[in-house]
Amino acid sequence: MPKSLLRLLSAILCAAMLVPAGCGKSAADNSFTSFTTEPDPLPPATDRLVIYISETMSMAVNKVLFDRALDTFKKKFPLVEVEVIEDRYRTDSLINMCLEKNGPDLLFDYEFYEDDYLEIIRLYDSDIFYNLDLLFGADAEFRPDDYIPGLFHAGRKDGALRYVPVGAMMYCFVGPKEILEQNGLDIWNTDFFGFADKLARYCAAIAQDRNRWLTDEYGQSFTQRWALPYSGLEYIDYDAKTFDVDTEEFHALMKLCKAAYPVADGRGEKYPFEPNENLIGTRKQEFYGNLTLALPADSYRLHNVVAQYREILSFGYTPVIYVIPAADGGKPRAYGMYPAAVSANGKNIRNAYEFIKILLSPEIQGSIVAGSGTVLLREIEDRLRTPFPLYPSEVPPDIALQEEDIQLYMDMISTARFSAINSVAHRMFYYADHTVYDAMLPYFKGEAGYDECLAELKIRLERYLK
């Protein structure tokens, strides 16, 4: 049933980040000439480039992406001296570093260790980032239409392009249609309220079955880890420092979390799968069909979407791919990953821009690493058509995605709304969501009423925004 969750979770997941990505352009606009005057010519090239990357990136797969781009840059510009700074700066330190006389020119995959969107806004409001519209808009060779529509909207703040996402993700479910329908979870053609109602009914039905769970493949909490961060409810206006939790959508989500809590956080038993367990063959079939309604980890990665689809097909089920409509009734959300930005105080802006173009190039985007979240439309379609040599190894290579499902996924990603997010997908659980979870927990547990917990939540959100 995991795949069920797959779908389910996508709902919550795909719906969205809490913060709108900026104004001045439509969400599907990838153009760069939003200014009224002609852009200045590209700045001259220099003989140096200073790059800042997160210290923790050395442990991530995107470090491989960066290293490949660095090697390509050095071959293309052999006379340019490149210095790479690896550190773990917090917001104030990052701002101060960019204001230094010999600070970095390019920042790639920098992280926000406070896990707080207010810190992200403070960083972009500091004006330390160069407006990339002025670079892309002056480059007649760059082809924005080659990329996911609306992708660059994720990097906009107050109308200016502050950073470019080098990767992208869209949470979607890939589940066994027959099992989903047997459990009343035919939710791929419903709205947010229909999804919440059907999932809540399912949670009530499995409450007495000790083998059924509502979690992800790693056993992480559905209500705490997934539901709140990806609900799609923009209940906070970070610019105005206001919030609104008196909506039908918020109430529906809280009721869903209450229904899910006993079969997610409150089970008390040991989760039947070990974290990071290599679920293949019979064990994976058991995961899909018998034990749990779960979201296989990292389902936003394109190669996992392909692998899950092929697994389900090999087990004799009909795979179904879908995303749950956003809570606000609009298109599902997608998110920019691995941000690349140019320091406004940099001395080597042209070289920094050339490095970003390499990160966005087919050579880098076509790698297996970038393939998990590539931003080139052509590469996405190629990945959907090509079985990955990762897993499951026992699935024959001729088991592949059907053409209609390839087109379905392409339509989903091409019409999704992009929201700004943190650089690392698993760090999207920000402080505001912790606040909601902590304040509403007595309601989830049945120890207090909804209105009582909502009043406490409002007090905490007021304190947080001040």
Helices and strands as residue ranges (DSSP letters): H 2-15, E 48-54, G 55-59, H 62-76, E 81-87, H 91-99, E 106-108, H 117-125, H 133-136, G 144-146, G 151-155, E 156-157, E 160-161, E 164-169, E 173-176, H 177-182, H 192-205, E 214-216, I 222-227, E 236-237, E 242-243, H 248-260, G 261-263, H 281-286, I 287-291, E 293-295, H 302-314, E 319-322, E 333-342, H 349-359, H 362-365, H 368-371, H 377-385, H 403-415, E 417-419, G 425-427, H 431-444, H 450-465
